[in-house]
Amino acid sequence: AEILVNLDHENHAMAVNIAEVPNRIRGFGHVKEKALVQAKKAETEMLELYRAPSQRTTAAE
């Protein structure tokens, strides 16, 4: 929901990348666990970047 609320033409590509994170989780057992950890890390990093412009705008106001 956070992604949709802040979606615009400037951050569309980043939003798509974030939404595709679950598609990176593949495999079974320990392989899937490793993929899950990597996907969550990537998602966290991308969400921080996605939020950054709005935080700068809010701070400037």
C-alpha positions, 0 to 999 in steps of 0.5 A, a space after each residue: 500500500 505504501 508503494 501505491 500511495 506514493 507512486 508517480 512517473 518518477 518512481 514507477 520503475 523503482 516501484 516495479 522492482 520492489 513489487 517483483 521481489 517475491 519473484 526472486 524467491 525460488 528453490 526448496 529448503 536451504 536454497 529457498 531460505 537463502 533466496 528469501 534472505 537475499 530478497 528481503 535485504 534487497 526489498 529493504 534497500 529498495 524501500 529505503 531508496 523509494 522513501 528517500 525523495 519523499 523524506 527530503 521533500 517533507 523536510 524542505 517544507 
